[in-house]
């Protein structure tokens, strides 16, 4: 995981409430276009987006900005990109560009749902967020959005993320059982075949096609004689 970068030293807070980027190096940001699903990104003369995205000055030093609120920005460059099969809005800020048009954020509890749905139900959790911080993400979400989602015990989120975080090369292995040297691969919260251990439990799960493939291709714990027949 790269060293945490700070944007603060390169930002100037203007009297009109805007925040201007004043760094000598260009600031790059990469916004997931999946936010369109929640009507949380709009590109016109400005870029209005959920304030959760990767940023960097140098390509090998990507970090995550985590502001669970809608931000309006005025970058010099806006390009639509497809990377590893996922769509993004790529923006570049030059010195003097408006990074945030207004620092007065409007609270919206719907943002909490969008983050939960994207991160857990939709497996779109950014690699730049460390695994040991997953369980605490919704504390900040609750503080900014006013939602009750962050009032749940952090242990509940630990359990959920422990299920959705998997070994990057083998999703049958929970990430917590690896050496954690590489970022995890994420599965959806509703990925039932990865929850159950017995063959019959896999076969009766909600996603029949993926359950059958999972049951046939992978070893089963505590397999019965009948289940062995089902595999043939």
Residue frames as a rotation matrix with the C-alpha (Angstrom) as fourth column:
UNK 1
0.576 0.817 0.000 0.00
0.817 -0.576 0.000 0.00
0.000 0.000 -1.000 0.00
UNK 2
-0.126 -0.666 0.735 1.49
0.581 -0.650 -0.490 3.38
0.804 0.365 0.469 -0.99
UNK 3
-0.780 -0.228 -0.583 2.21
0.613 -0.466 -0.638 6.06
-0.127 -0.855 0.503 1.55
UNK 4
0.264 0.953 -0.148 -0.84
0.914 -0.296 -0.279 8.16
-0.310 -0.061 -0.949 2.39
UNK 5
-0.654 -0.411 0.636 -0.88
0.636 -0.754 0.167 11.38
0.410 0.513 0.754 0.41
UNK 6
-0.174 0.583 -0.794 -2.34
0.689 -0.504 -0.521 14.61
-0.704 -0.637 -0.314 1.70
UNK 7
0.029 0.279 0.960 -4.22
0.902 -0.422 0.096 17.07
0.432 0.862 -0.264 -0.46
UNK 8
0.692 0.444 -0.569 -4.49
0.690 -0.637 0.343 19.72
-0.210 -0.630 -0.747 2.25
UNK 9
-0.044 -0.814 -0.579 -1.09
0.434 -0.537 0.723 21.32
-0.900 -0.220 0.377 1.66
UNK 10
-0.883 -0.305 0.357 -2.00
0.429 -0.216 0.877 21.91
-0.190 0.928 0.322 -2.00
UNK 11
-0.044 0.953 0.301 -5.45
0.908 -0.088 0.409 23.39
0.417 0.291 -0.861 -1.42
UNK 12
-0.979 -0.193 0.064 -6.40
0.159 -0.924 -0.348 27.02
0.127 -0.331 0.935 -0.94
UNK 13
-0.221 0.939 -0.262 -9.67
0.957 0.157 -0.244 27.86
-0.188 -0.305 -0.934 0.79
UNK 14
-0.750 -0.034 0.660 -11.21
0.369 -0.851 0.375 30.89
0.549 0.525 0.651 -0.91
UNK 15
-0.923 0.383 -0.041 -13.52
-0.202 -0.572 -0.795 33.44
-0.328 -0.725 0.606 0.73
UNK 16
-0.300 0.857 -0.420 -16.38
-0.931 -0.167 0.324 32.49
0.207 0.488 0.848 -1.60
UNK 17
0.382 0.452 0.806 -16.41
-0.711 0.701 -0.056 28.94
-0.590 -0.551 0.590 -0.15
UNK 18
0.900 -0.103 -0.423 -14.58
-0.276 0.616 -0.738 27.28
0.336 0.781 0.527 -3.02
UNK 19
0.514 -0.792 0.330 -11.37
-0.093 0.331 0.939 25.24
-0.853 -0.513 0.096 -2.71
UNK 20
0.813 -0.277 -0.513 -8.68
-0.576 -0.248 -0.779 25.82
0.088 0.928 -0.361 -5.30
UNK 21
0.789 -0.599 0.139 -5.92
0.569 0.797 0.201 23.37
-0.232 -0.079 0.970 -6.23
UNK 22
0.860 -0.502 -0.084 -2.51
-0.509 -0.855 -0.097 25.09
-0.023 0.127 -0.992 -5.91
UNK 23
0.525 -0.689 0.500 -0.03
0.171 0.661 0.731 22.19
-0.834 -0.298 0.465 -6.23
UNK 24
-0.093 -0.673 -0.734 2.94
-0.750 -0.437 0.496 22.45
-0.654 0.597 -0.464 -8.58
UNK 25
-0.976 -0.185 0.119 2.30
-0.080 0.803 0.590 18.94
-0.204 0.566 -0.798 -9.95
UNK 26
-0.409 0.871 -0.271 -0.91
-0.668 -0.083 0.740 18.10
0.622 0.484 0.616 -11.80
UNK 27
-0.587 0.353 0.729 -3.56
-0.546 0.492 -0.678 16.37
-0.598 -0.796 -0.096 -9.70
UNK 28
-0.676 0.343 -0.652 -5.15
-0.450 0.508 0.734 13.30
0.583 0.790 -0.190 -11.30
UNK 29
-0.469 0.568 0.677 -8.41
-0.624 0.330 -0.709 11.72
-0.626 -0.754 0.199 -10.16
UNK 30
-0.856 0.205 -0.474 -10.29
-0.234 0.664 0.710 8.63
0.460 0.719 -0.521 -11.35
UNK 31
-0.471 0.787 0.398 -14.03
-0.777 -0.157 -0.609 8.46
-0.417 -0.597 0.686 -10.66
UNK 32
-0.855 0.210 0.474 -15.95
0.304 0.944 0.130 5.17
-0.420 0.255 -0.871 -11.07
UNK 33
-0.795 0.585 -0.160 -18.71
-0.502 -0.487 0.715 5.65
0.340 0.649 0.681 -13.67
UNK 34
-0.583 0.580 -0.568 -20.77
0.605 0.778 0.173 3.11
0.542 -0.243 -0.804 -11.68
UNK 35
-0.811 0.258 -0.525 -21.93
0.303 -0.584 -0.753 6.17
-0.501 -0.770 0.395 -9.71
UNK 36
-0.798 0.559 -0.224 -24.35
-0.523 -0.460 0.718 6.79
0.298 0.690 0.659 -12.58
UNK 37
-0.518 0.598 -0.611 -26.41
0.444 0.799 0.406 3.92
0.731 -0.061 -0.679 -11.18
UNK 38
-0.165 0.395 -0.904 -27.15
0.970 -0.101 -0.222 6.09
-0.178 -0.913 -0.367 -8.13
UNK 39
0.613 0.330 0.718 -27.38
0.580 -0.805 -0.125 9.38
0.537 0.493 -0.685 -10.08
UNK 40
0.815 -0.387 -0.431 -24.24
0.260 -0.421 0.869 10.50
-0.518 -0.821 -0.242 -8.28
UNK 41
-0.431 -0.898 -0.088 -22.11
0.437 -0.294 0.850 11.66
-0.789 0.328 0.519 -11.17
UNK 42
0.760 0.613 0.216 -22.81
0.520 -0.375 -0.767 14.28
-0.389 0.696 -0.604 -13.81
UNK 43
-0.388 -0.922 -0.019 -20.39
0.643 -0.285 0.711 15.65
-0.660 0.263 0.703 -16.38
UNK 44
0.741 0.477 0.472 -21.10
0.671 -0.541 -0.506 18.97
0.014 0.692 -0.722 -18.13
UNK 45
0.489 -0.606 0.628 -19.17
-0.134 -0.763 -0.632 22.22
0.862 0.225 -0.454 -17.75
UNK 46
-0.023 -0.446 0.895 -18.48
-0.998 -0.040 -0.045 20.95
0.056 -0.894 -0.444 -14.22
UNK 47
-0.374 -0.025 -0.927 -17.97
-0.050 0.999 -0.007 17.47
0.926 0.044 -0.375 -12.81
UNK 48
-0.015 0.452 0.892 -20.39
-0.979 -0.187 0.078 16.70
0.202 -0.873 0.445 -9.99
UNK 49
0.011 -0.122 -0.993 -19.69
-0.175 0.977 -0.122 13.42
0.984 0.175 -0.010 -8.24
UNK 50
0.980 0.132 -0.147 -19.68
0.091 0.356 0.930 11.46
0.175 -0.925 0.337 -5.04
UNK 51
0.549 -0.799 0.246 -16.44
-0.776 -0.596 -0.207 12.46
0.312 -0.077 -0.947 -3.32
UNK 52
0.428 -0.431 0.794 -14.97
-0.318 0.751 0.579 8.96
-0.846 -0.500 0.184 -3.16
UNK 53
0.988 -0.150 -0.045 -12.32
-0.003 0.265 -0.964 8.30
0.156 0.953 0.261 -5.79
UNK 54
0.372 -0.928 -0.030 -8.63
0.883 0.344 0.318 7.65
-0.284 -0.145 0.948 -6.43
UNK 55
0.982 -0.189 0.004 -6.23
-0.175 -0.917 -0.359 10.58
0.071 0.352 -0.933 -6.68
UNK 56
0.453 -0.891 0.029 -2.52
0.759 0.403 0.512 10.88
-0.467 -0.210 0.859 -7.33
UNK 57
0.595 -0.427 -0.681 0.33
-0.521 -0.850 0.077 13.12
-0.612 0.309 -0.728 -8.41
UNK 58
-0.516 -0.742 -0.428 2.50
-0.853 0.395 0.342 10.26
-0.084 0.541 -0.837 -9.63
UNK 59
0.080 0.648 -0.757 0.98
-0.724 0.560 0.403 7.10
0.686 0.516 0.514 -11.20
UNK 60
-0.225 -0.257 -0.940 2.53
0.248 0.918 -0.311 4.73
0.942 -0.303 -0.142 -8.61
UNK 61
-0.975 -0.144 -0.170 1.17
0.201 -0.249 -0.947 6.68
0.094 -0.958 0.271 -5.62
UNK 62
-0.315 0.935 0.164 -2.59
-0.065 -0.194 0.979 6.34
0.947 0.298 0.122 -5.90
UNK 63
-0.979 0.134 -0.154 -4.59
0.163 0.061 -0.985 7.14
-0.123 -0.989 -0.082 -2.77
UNK 64
-0.310 0.947 0.084 -8.26
0.818 0.220 0.531 7.37
0.485 0.233 -0.843 -1.94
UNK 65
-0.874 0.254 0.415 -10.23
-0.385 -0.882 -0.271 10.51
0.297 -0.397 0.868 -1.22
UNK 66
-0.553 0.698 -0.455 -13.15
0.713 0.679 0.176 9.55
0.432 -0.227 -0.873 1.01
UNK 67
-0.910 0.399 -0.114 -15.75
-0.287 -0.804 -0.521 12.30
-0.300 -0.441 0.846 1.35
UNK 68
-0.669 0.701 0.246 -19.24
0.737 0.668 0.101 10.73
-0.093 0.249 -0.964 1.37
UNK 69
0.124 0.671 -0.731 -20.92
0.224 -0.737 -0.638 13.83
-0.967 -0.085 -0.242 -0.07
UNK 70
0.591 0.143 0.794 -21.56
0.802 -0.006 -0.597 15.32
-0.081 0.990 -0.118 -3.51
UNK 71
-0.102 -0.718 -0.689 -18.77
0.313 -0.681 0.662 17.55
-0.944 -0.148 0.294 -4.81
UNK 72
0.915 0.274 0.296 -18.78
0.371 -0.285 -0.884 19.90
-0.158 0.919 -0.362 -7.81
UNK 73
0.085 -0.984 -0.157 -15.37
0.380 -0.113 0.918 20.36
-0.921 -0.138 0.364 -9.42
UNK 74
0.928 0.153 -0.339 -13.88
-0.217 -0.518 -0.827 22.25
-0.302 0.841 -0.448 -12.39
UNK 75
0.189 -0.900 0.391 -10.89
0.364 0.435 0.824 20.27
-0.912 -0.014 0.410 -13.74
UNK 76
-0.185 -0.358 -0.915 -8.93
-0.694 -0.612 0.380 21.32
-0.696 0.705 -0.135 -16.83
UNK 77
-0.653 -0.126 -0.747 -9.25
-0.672 0.553 0.493 17.90
0.351 0.824 -0.446 -18.46
UNK 78
-0.010 0.680 0.733 -12.10
-0.657 0.548 -0.517 15.36
-0.754 -0.487 0.441 -18.45
UNK 79
-0.473 -0.199 -0.858 -11.77
-0.811 0.479 0.336 12.04
0.345 0.855 -0.388 -20.30
UNK 80
0.619 0.668 0.412 -13.92
-0.750 0.659 0.058 8.89
-0.233 -0.345 0.909 -20.26
UNK 81
-0.414 -0.851 -0.323 -11.78
-0.877 0.468 -0.110 5.77
0.245 0.238 -0.940 -19.84
UNK 82
0.847 0.512 -0.144 -12.26
-0.454 0.837 0.304 2.00
0.276 -0.192 0.942 -19.71
UNK 83
-0.264 -0.954 0.141 -9.76
-0.868 0.171 -0.465 0.17
0.420 -0.245 -0.874 -17.50
UNK 84
-0.983 -0.160 0.087 -9.86
-0.181 0.913 -0.366 -3.58
-0.021 -0.375 -0.927 -16.82
UNK 85
-0.621 0.784 -0.013 -13.41
0.605 0.489 0.629 -3.69
0.499 0.383 -0.777 -18.11
UNK 86
0.089 0.640 -0.763 -14.67
0.928 -0.331 -0.170 -0.87
-0.362 -0.693 -0.624 -15.84
UNK 87
0.199 0.091 0.976 -15.65
0.671 -0.738 -0.068 2.65
0.714 0.668 -0.207 -16.92
UNK 88
-0.059 -0.302 -0.951 -14.21
0.894 -0.439 0.085 5.75
-0.444 -0.846 0.296 -15.27
UNK 89
0.881 0.130 0.455 -14.20
0.301 -0.896 -0.326 9.52
0.366 0.424 -0.828 -15.56
UNK 90
0.082 -0.955 -0.285 -10.58
0.994 0.058 0.094 10.67
-0.073 -0.291 0.954 -15.54
UNK 91
0.927 0.267 0.262 -9.89
0.276 -0.961 0.003 14.29
0.253 0.069 -0.965 -14.54
UNK 92
-0.127 -0.985 -0.113 -6.75
0.951 -0.089 -0.295 16.40
0.281 -0.145 0.949 -14.38
UNK 93
0.907 0.349 -0.234 -6.39
0.412 -0.847 0.336 19.56
-0.081 -0.402 -0.912 -12.29
UNK 94
-0.014 -0.896 0.444 -3.74
0.661 -0.342 -0.668 22.16
0.751 0.284 0.596 -13.06
UNK 95
-0.633 -0.304 -0.712 -2.53
0.752 -0.460 -0.472 24.74
-0.184 -0.834 0.520 -10.57
UNK 96
-0.928 0.317 -0.197 -5.32
-0.311 -0.948 -0.062 27.26
-0.206 0.004 0.979 -9.99
UNK 97
-0.547 0.765 -0.340 -8.22
-0.062 0.368 0.928 24.98
0.835 0.529 -0.153 -10.97
UNK 98
-0.110 0.617 0.779 -11.27
-0.977 -0.211 0.029 24.81
0.182 -0.758 0.626 -8.72
UNK 99
-0.913 -0.261 -0.314 -11.07
-0.198 0.956 -0.219 21.47
0.357 -0.138 -0.924 -6.92
UNK 100
-0.429 0.842 -0.327 -14.34
0.902 0.381 -0.201 21.87
-0.044 -0.382 -0.923 -4.98
UNK 101
-0.362 0.341 0.868 -16.79
0.389 -0.790 0.473 24.61
0.847 0.509 0.154 -5.96
UNK 102
0.226 0.441 0.869 -18.31
-0.668 -0.579 0.468 24.80
0.709 -0.686 0.164 -2.48
UNK 103
-0.744 -0.585 -0.322 -16.99
-0.142 0.610 -0.780 23.36
0.653 -0.535 -0.537 0.76
UNK 104
-0.521 0.664 0.536 -20.44
-0.781 -0.118 -0.613 23.54
-0.344 -0.739 0.580 2.36
UNK 105
-0.949 0.035 -0.314 -21.66
-0.121 0.877 0.464 19.96
0.292 0.479 -0.828 2.01
UNK 106
-0.067 0.986 0.150 -25.30
-0.962 -0.104 0.252 18.91
0.265 -0.127 0.956 1.85
UNK 107
-0.720 -0.177 0.671 -26.13
-0.484 0.821 -0.303 15.81
-0.497 -0.543 -0.677 3.90
UNK 108
0.120 0.765 -0.633 -27.98
-0.943 0.288 0.169 12.95
0.311 0.576 0.755 2.20
UNK 109
0.021 -0.055 0.998 -28.74
-0.662 0.747 0.056 9.61
-0.749 -0.662 -0.021 3.82
UNK 110
0.939 0.341 -0.033 -29.15
-0.237 0.577 -0.782 8.08
-0.248 0.742 0.623 0.33
UNK 111
0.309 -0.910 -0.278 -25.38
-0.800 -0.091 -0.593 8.35
0.514 0.405 -0.756 -0.08
UNK 112
-0.304 -0.387 0.871 -25.00
-0.846 0.530 -0.059 5.82
-0.439 -0.754 -0.488 2.75
UNK 113
0.557 0.571 0.603 -27.17
-0.181 0.792 -0.583 3.35
-0.810 0.215 0.545 0.83
UNK 114
0.895 -0.220 -0.387 -25.23
-0.403 -0.032 -0.915 3.97
0.189 0.975 -0.118 -2.40
UNK 115
-0.079 -0.988 0.133 -21.90
-0.953 0.036 -0.300 3.27
0.291 -0.150 -0.945 -0.68
UNK 116
-0.181 0.090 0.979 -23.23
-0.597 0.781 -0.182 0.14
-0.782 -0.617 -0.088 1.03
UNK 117
0.773 0.578 0.262 -24.75
-0.127 0.545 -0.829 -1.13
-0.622 0.607 0.495 -2.21
UNK 118
0.736 -0.549 -0.396 -21.64
-0.559 -0.163 -0.813 -0.35
0.382 0.820 -0.427 -4.25
UNK 119
-0.192 -0.929 0.316 -19.07
-0.952 0.098 -0.289 -1.70
0.237 -0.357 -0.904 -1.78
UNK 120
-0.559 -0.004 0.829 -20.85
-0.526 0.774 -0.351 -4.76
-0.641 -0.633 -0.435 -0.41
UNK 121
0.382 0.790 0.479 -23.64
-0.029 0.528 -0.849 -5.70
-0.924 0.311 0.225 -2.79
UNK 122
0.983 0.101 -0.155 -21.78
-0.141 -0.134 -0.981 -4.64
-0.120 0.986 -0.117 -5.92
UNK 123
0.552 -0.829 0.095 -18.12
0.682 0.514 0.520 -5.46
-0.480 -0.222 0.849 -5.06
UNK 124
0.574 -0.331 0.749 -16.81
0.482 -0.602 -0.636 -2.06
0.662 0.726 -0.186 -6.19
UNK 125
0.896 -0.288 -0.337 -14.58
0.223 -0.364 0.904 -1.41
-0.384 -0.885 -0.262 -3.17
UNK 126
0.771 -0.632 -0.079 -11.45
-0.474 -0.487 -0.733 0.57
0.425 0.603 -0.675 -4.18
UNK 127
0.538 -0.670 -0.512 -8.06
0.598 0.731 -0.328 -1.16
0.594 -0.130 0.794 -3.84
UNK 128
-0.276 -0.729 0.626 -6.62
0.080 -0.667 -0.741 2.00
0.958 -0.154 0.242 -2.30
UNK 129
0.372 0.418 0.829 -8.59
-0.820 -0.270 0.505 1.53
0.434 -0.867 0.243 0.94
UNK 130
-0.698 -0.714 -0.046 -6.63
-0.599 0.618 -0.509 -0.76
0.392 -0.328 -0.860 3.33
UNK 131
-0.241 0.603 -0.760 -8.39
0.167 0.797 0.580 -3.95
0.956 0.012 -0.293 4.39
UNK 132
-0.537 -0.025 -0.843 -8.05
0.822 0.210 -0.529 -3.11
0.190 -0.977 -0.092 8.10
UNK 133
-0.942 0.230 -0.244 -10.04
-0.146 -0.937 -0.317 0.10
-0.302 -0.263 0.916 7.54
UNK 134
-0.728 0.682 -0.078 -13.08
0.109 0.228 0.968 -1.52
0.677 0.695 -0.240 5.90
UNK 135
-0.227 0.694 -0.683 -15.05
0.905 0.410 0.116 -2.01
0.361 -0.591 -0.721 9.10
UNK 136
-0.297 0.030 -0.955 -14.72
0.680 -0.695 -0.233 1.67
-0.671 -0.718 0.186 10.03
UNK 137
-0.871 -0.073 0.485 -15.71
0.450 -0.513 0.731 3.23
0.196 0.855 0.480 6.70
UNK 138
-0.082 0.966 0.247 -19.33
0.591 -0.152 0.792 3.67
0.802 0.211 -0.558 7.70
UNK 139
0.018 0.004 -1.000 -18.43
0.923 -0.386 0.015 5.61
-0.385 -0.923 -0.011 10.85
UNK 140
-0.812 -0.377 -0.446 -17.42
0.175 -0.886 0.430 8.52
-0.558 0.271 0.785 8.61
UNK 141
-0.752 0.605 0.261 -20.37
0.342 0.020 0.940 7.88
0.564 0.796 -0.222 6.33
UNK 142
0.127 0.841 -0.526 -22.76
0.941 0.065 0.331 8.25
0.313 -0.537 -0.784 9.27
UNK 143
-0.213 -0.295 -0.931 -21.04
0.712 -0.700 0.059 11.37
-0.670 -0.650 0.359 10.57
UNK 144
-0.924 -0.236 -0.302 -21.29
-0.020 -0.757 0.653 13.21
-0.382 0.609 0.695 7.23
UNK 145
-0.770 0.637 -0.017 -24.57
0.064 0.104 0.992 11.88
0.634 0.764 -0.121 5.79
UNK 146
-0.511 0.597 0.618 -26.57
-0.859 -0.362 -0.361 11.74
0.008 -0.716 0.698 9.01
UNK 147
0.170 0.549 -0.818 -27.50
-0.529 0.751 0.395 8.13
0.832 0.366 0.418 8.24
UNK 148
0.591 0.119 0.798 -27.95
-0.781 0.333 0.528 5.47
-0.203 -0.935 0.290 10.93
UNK 149
0.836 -0.206 -0.509 -25.87
-0.116 0.839 -0.531 2.96
0.536 0.503 0.678 8.97
UNK 150
-0.125 -0.992 0.031 -22.70
-0.188 -0.007 -0.982 3.77
0.974 -0.129 -0.185 10.92
UNK 151
0.013 0.193 0.981 -24.40
-0.975 -0.216 0.056 3.18
0.222 -0.957 0.185 14.24
UNK 152
0.915 0.211 -0.344 -24.17
-0.179 0.976 0.123 -0.57
0.362 -0.050 0.931 13.79
UNK 153
0.636 -0.719 0.280 -21.37
-0.188 0.207 0.960 -2.28
-0.748 -0.664 -0.004 15.66
UNK 154
0.157 -0.674 -0.721 -18.16
-0.971 -0.237 0.010 -2.32
-0.178 0.699 -0.692 13.63
UNK 155
-0.592 -0.363 0.719 -18.00
-0.349 0.920 0.177 -6.07
-0.726 -0.146 -0.672 14.19
UNK 156
0.394 0.821 0.414 -21.03
0.163 0.381 -0.910 -6.47
-0.905 0.426 0.016 11.92
UNK 157
0.823 -0.141 -0.550 -19.18
-0.551 -0.435 -0.712 -4.76
-0.139 0.889 -0.436 9.08
UNK 158
-0.270 -0.950 0.159 -16.06
-0.890 0.309 0.334 -6.80
-0.367 -0.051 -0.929 9.83
UNK 159
-0.246 0.266 0.932 -18.09
0.044 0.964 -0.264 -9.97
-0.968 -0.024 -0.248 9.29
UNK 160
0.785 0.620 0.013 -19.57
0.076 -0.075 -0.994 -8.68
-0.615 0.781 -0.106 6.02
UNK 161
0.595 -0.626 -0.504 -16.24
-0.804 -0.452 -0.387 -7.55
0.015 0.636 -0.772 4.59
UNK 162
-0.352 -0.696 0.625 -14.58
-0.660 0.658 0.361 -10.77
-0.663 -0.285 -0.692 5.77
UNK 163
0.198 0.521 0.830 -17.03
0.307 0.771 -0.558 -12.62
-0.931 0.365 -0.007 3.52
UNK 164
0.949 0.316 -0.006 -16.71
0.101 -0.323 -0.941 -10.35
-0.299 0.892 -0.338 0.47
UNK 165
0.433 -0.868 -0.243 -12.90
-0.895 -0.447 -0.001 -10.02
-0.108 0.218 -0.970 0.59
UNK 166
0.931 -0.022 0.366 -11.14
0.058 0.994 -0.088 -12.94
-0.362 0.103 0.927 -1.11
UNK 167
-0.075 -0.982 0.174 -7.73
0.248 0.151 0.957 -14.08
-0.966 0.115 0.232 -2.28
UNK 168
0.059 0.089 -0.994 -7.00
-0.722 -0.684 -0.104 -12.38
-0.689 0.724 0.024 -5.61
UNK 169
-0.637 -0.410 -0.652 -6.09
-0.759 0.482 0.438 -15.70
0.135 0.774 -0.619 -7.27
UNK 170
-0.716 0.416 -0.561 -8.65
0.333 0.909 0.248 -17.97
0.613 -0.009 -0.790 -5.61
UNK 171
-0.382 0.633 0.673 -11.98
-0.642 -0.706 0.300 -16.62
0.665 -0.318 0.676 -4.41
UNK 172
0.472 0.498 -0.728 -12.56
0.165 0.761 0.627 -19.82
0.866 -0.416 0.277 -2.42
UNK 173
-0.203 -0.649 -0.734 -9.95
0.918 0.134 -0.372 -18.54
0.340 -0.749 0.569 0.07
UNK 174
0.857 0.493 -0.152 -11.00
0.512 -0.774 0.373 -15.68
0.066 -0.398 -0.915 2.40
UNK 175
0.468 -0.696 0.545 -8.56
-0.019 -0.624 -0.781 -12.78
0.884 0.355 -0.305 2.26
UNK 176
0.604 -0.186 0.775 -8.03
-0.782 -0.327 0.530 -12.90
0.155 -0.926 -0.343 6.02
UNK 177
0.802 -0.293 0.520 -6.37
0.028 0.889 0.458 -16.32
-0.596 -0.353 0.721 5.58
UNK 178
0.702 -0.598 0.388 -3.78
0.533 0.079 -0.842 -15.02
0.473 0.798 0.374 3.09
UNK 179
-0.200 -0.856 -0.477 -0.53
0.977 -0.213 -0.029 -13.14
-0.077 -0.472 0.878 3.73
UNK 180
0.674 0.650 -0.351 -2.40
0.621 -0.756 -0.206 -9.91
-0.399 -0.080 -0.913 2.79
UNK 181
-0.376 -0.884 -0.277 0.52
0.478 -0.442 0.759 -8.64
-0.794 0.153 0.588 0.72
UNK 182
-0.939 0.141 0.314 -1.74
0.247 -0.358 0.900 -7.86
0.240 0.923 0.302 -2.24
UNK 183
-0.603 0.790 0.105 -5.15
-0.774 -0.549 -0.317 -6.13
-0.193 -0.272 0.943 -2.25
UNK 184
-0.543 0.453 0.707 -8.10
0.113 0.874 -0.473 -8.52
-0.832 -0.177 -0.526 -2.07
UNK 185
-0.880 0.474 -0.009 -10.54
-0.031 -0.040 0.999 -9.42
0.473 0.879 0.050 -4.80
UNK 186
-0.726 0.652 0.220 -14.12
-0.484 -0.256 -0.837 -8.66
-0.489 -0.714 0.501 -3.86
UNK 187
-0.789 0.614 0.020 -17.23
0.491 0.610 0.622 -10.75
0.370 0.500 -0.783 -4.38
UNK 188
-0.319 0.750 0.579 -20.79
-0.405 -0.661 0.632 -9.57
0.857 -0.032 0.514 -3.88
UNK 189
-0.642 0.147 0.752 -22.53
-0.754 0.056 -0.655 -9.87
-0.138 -0.988 0.075 -0.54
UNK 190
0.379 0.901 0.211 -25.17
-0.791 0.434 -0.432 -12.07
-0.481 -0.003 0.877 -2.17
UNK 191
-0.073 -0.493 -0.867 -22.64
-0.815 0.531 -0.234 -14.52
0.575 0.689 -0.440 -3.58
UNK 192
0.619 0.509 0.598 -24.24
-0.780 0.489 0.390 -17.51
-0.094 -0.708 0.700 -1.85
UNK 193
0.842 -0.281 -0.460 -21.98
0.065 0.900 -0.431 -20.24
0.535 0.333 0.776 -3.32
UNK 194
-0.190 -0.975 0.112 -19.06
0.003 -0.115 -0.993 -18.76
0.982 -0.188 0.025 -1.39
UNK 195
-0.058 0.232 0.971 -20.96
-0.938 -0.346 0.027 -18.73
0.342 -0.909 0.237 1.89
UNK 196
0.756 0.529 0.385 -21.98
-0.632 0.743 0.221 -22.38
-0.170 -0.410 0.896 2.10
UNK 197
-0.290 -0.940 0.177 -19.70
-0.890 0.333 0.311 -25.38
-0.352 -0.068 -0.934 2.51
UNK 198
-0.335 0.197 0.921 -21.84
0.057 0.980 -0.189 -28.40
-0.940 -0.011 -0.340 1.68
UNK 199
-0.967 -0.068 0.247 -22.77
0.238 0.124 0.963 -29.46
-0.096 0.990 -0.103 -1.84
UNK 200
-0.213 0.967 0.140 -26.53
0.954 0.175 0.243 -29.46
0.211 0.186 -0.960 -1.32
UNK 201
0.235 0.263 -0.936 -26.40
0.593 -0.802 -0.077 -26.03
-0.770 -0.536 -0.345 0.32
UNK 202
-0.696 -0.540 -0.474 -24.58
-0.079 -0.597 0.798 -24.68
-0.714 0.593 0.373 -2.73
UNK 203
-0.888 0.319 0.331 -27.08
0.436 0.359 0.825 -26.25
0.145 0.877 -0.458 -5.13
UNK 204
0.063 0.990 -0.125 -30.14
0.988 -0.045 0.146 -24.79
0.139 -0.132 -0.981 -3.40
UNK 205
-0.466 -0.279 -0.840 -28.72
0.491 -0.871 0.017 -21.26
-0.736 -0.404 0.543 -3.25
UNK 206
0.343 0.768 -0.541 -30.30
0.054 -0.592 -0.804 -18.39
-0.938 0.247 -0.245 -5.15
UNK 207
0.250 -0.330 -0.910 -27.91
-0.913 -0.394 -0.108 -18.39
-0.323 0.858 -0.399 -8.14
UNK 208
0.775 0.214 0.595 -28.34
-0.189 0.976 -0.105 -21.88
-0.603 -0.031 0.797 -9.54
UNK 209
0.904 -0.425 -0.041 -25.97
0.064 0.230 -0.971 -21.69
0.422 0.876 0.235 -12.52
UNK 210
0.123 -0.914 0.387 -23.02
-0.647 -0.370 -0.667 -20.32
0.753 -0.168 -0.637 -10.55
UNK 211
0.263 0.040 0.964 -23.84
-0.908 0.347 0.234 -22.63
-0.325 -0.937 0.127 -7.64
UNK 212
0.964 0.114 0.238 -23.67
-0.032 0.945 -0.325 -25.74
-0.262 0.306 0.915 -9.83
UNK 213
0.600 -0.800 0.026 -20.32
-0.015 -0.044 -0.999 -24.69
0.800 0.599 -0.038 -11.31
UNK 214
0.022 -0.578 0.816 -18.98
-0.887 -0.388 -0.250 -23.89
0.461 -0.718 -0.521 -7.86
UNK 215
0.522 0.281 0.805 -20.16
-0.719 0.653 0.238 -27.18
-0.459 -0.704 0.543 -6.41
UNK 216
0.991 -0.116 0.067 -18.67
0.133 0.815 -0.564 -29.29
0.010 0.568 0.823 -9.20
UNK 217
0.538 -0.821 0.190 -15.33
0.049 -0.195 -0.980 -27.55
0.841 0.537 -0.064 -9.51
UNK 218
-0.183 -0.625 0.759 -14.42
-0.708 -0.452 -0.543 -27.11
0.682 -0.636 -0.360 -5.85
UNK 219
-0.684 -0.153 -0.713 -13.82
0.299 0.833 -0.465 -29.43
0.666 -0.531 -0.524 -2.93
UNK 220
0.256 0.871 0.419 -16.62
-0.343 -0.324 0.882 -29.66
0.904 -0.369 0.216 -0.40
UNK 221
-0.734 -0.456 0.504 -16.22
-0.607 0.106 -0.788 -29.83
0.305 -0.884 -0.355 3.36
UNK 222
-0.654 0.447 0.611 -17.96
-0.353 0.534 -0.768 -32.73
-0.669 -0.718 -0.191 5.13
UNK 223
-0.380 0.497 -0.780 -19.32
-0.894 0.019 0.448 -34.24
0.237 0.867 0.437 1.93
UNK 224
0.029 0.488 0.873 -21.86
-0.595 0.710 -0.377 -37.05
-0.803 -0.508 0.311 2.38
UNK 225
-0.659 -0.230 0.716 -22.22
0.288 0.803 0.522 -40.20
-0.695 0.550 -0.463 0.22
UNK 226
0.341 0.874 0.345 -25.39
0.771 -0.050 -0.635 -38.81
-0.538 0.482 -0.691 -1.32
UNK 227
0.693 -0.106 -0.713 -23.65
-0.254 -0.962 -0.104 -35.56
-0.675 0.253 -0.693 -2.20
UNK 228
-0.465 -0.882 0.075 -20.86
-0.321 0.247 0.914 -37.50
-0.825 0.401 -0.398 -3.90
UNK 229
-0.318 0.465 0.826 -23.55
0.784 0.619 -0.047 -39.08
-0.533 0.633 -0.562 -6.12
UNK 230
0.705 0.649 -0.286 -24.92
0.423 -0.708 -0.565 -35.62
-0.570 0.277 -0.774 -6.94
UNK 231
0.170 -0.747 -0.642 -21.48
-0.491 -0.629 0.602 -34.53
-0.854 0.213 -0.474 -8.17
UNK 232
-0.664 -0.489 0.566 -21.36
0.139 0.663 0.736 -37.33
-0.735 0.567 -0.372 -10.76
